[in-house]
Amino acid sequence: MPIDLEIVSPEKLLLSQAVDMVVIPAEEGEMGVLPMHAPMIVTLREGTIRLYTNGVVTEQLAVSGGFAEVTNTRVTVLADGVVAVN
């Protein structure tokens, strides 16, 4: 069962897709989010968001900060700035 991920900048919706897991750079440290995660809102520090499908990193995005809202079915990242990482 995947978890829905949305990444939003102040200008627009940047990404909306289902992933198996997402790792976000929370202020308290890296945080892996799987389906059925406990709901929470966290502050993001500068770092890399990693998207996983079938145990493999499929995409990486650098963020300059922001917030993330986690529910048991969705992660919504409100990012100050986002850049794709090769």
N, C-alpha and C positions, 0 to 999 in steps of 0.2 A: 504494500500500500504506500504510494508516494505521498509527499507533502508538497503543497502548492507554495511556490516562491514568487513574490513580487518585489522588484527593486524599483523605487521611484525616486527621481531627483526633483528639485524644485520646479523644473521645466516640464517633465513628462514621465510617463511610464517607460522604463528602460528595459525591463525583462519581466515576463510572466510565463512560468513553466512549472511542471511537476518534476521533482527530483526525489531521489531516495534519501538524501541527507544534505544539509547545508552547514558549513562551518563559518561562523561570523566572528569578527574581532571585537568582542564586547570589552568594555572598560576593565572588567574583572579578569579577563583572559579569553583565550579562544573558546568558543562554545559551539559544540556540535548539536544540531537540532534534527531529530527524527520524528516521524509521525507519532502522535499521541504524547508529545512533549507537554509539560506543565505550562499553562499560560503565564506570560510575563512580558514586561517591557524593559528593554536594556538600552543603555547608551553605548554607541559604537566609538571606538578609537580608530585612528588611522591604521589601516591594515588591509588584508586580503580576504575576500569572501570566496570560498571554494564550494563548487557544486559537485555532488557525487551522484553517479548512476551506476548500478551494478558494481559498487566498490571502487570505482575509478573516478578520478577528478576529470570532469568533462568541461569545466570552464572556471576561470579565475577572474575576479574583478577587484581592482584596488579601490578602496573607499577612503575618503578623507575625514570621515566622521558621520555622525547622525544618530538615528535611533532604530531599533527593531522591535516590532510587536510579534510575539510568538503565541500561537494558539495550538490546539492539538491537531489541526489540519492545515495551518497556513503560517508562513513567515512573511511579514511585510517589512521591508527595509526602506526607511526614509533617509536617503543618503544626501550629505552635503555636496559630494562630488564623486563620480564613478568613472573609472577608466578600465578598459579591458586589458588583461595581462596575457602576454603570449606564453 
